[in-house]
Amino acid sequence: MEAAAAAAGVQLGSSKPQIATQAEMAEARVPIAYRDQCAHLLIPLNKCRVSEFYLPWKCEPERHAYEKCEYELVMERMLKMQKIREAQAAGKVKGGATIGVPLIPSTAKLG
């Protein structure tokens, strides 16, 4: 994936900075799966949910801000993947070597 991204001129990772620290997320008991660039919005949302007894019509501004952030992250990932696929398709059309996903990630320690 890294080689395909490099060939497509796409930088891996998000353009949004990580605002909440690992300590803040651990203190707020944010599940590991939700510790992304939008976690700084999830912490006050969860506090609001607990204080308002999870009533669905409460905490709407916090929920909207969090869901918008997550949507923007998904759209960013989709655009990056589209650029990678377009670069791979262009490589196949030109008859050059296609760039595939490596079977062994570059972070694996072999040997």
Protein Blocks (a to p, Z undefined) as FASTA:
>chain_A
ZZmmmmnopaedjfbdcfbdfklmmmnopafklmcfklmmmmmmmmmmmmnoopakgokl
mmmmmmmmmmmmmmmmmmmmmmmmmmmmmmmmnopacddddfbdfkbcgZZ
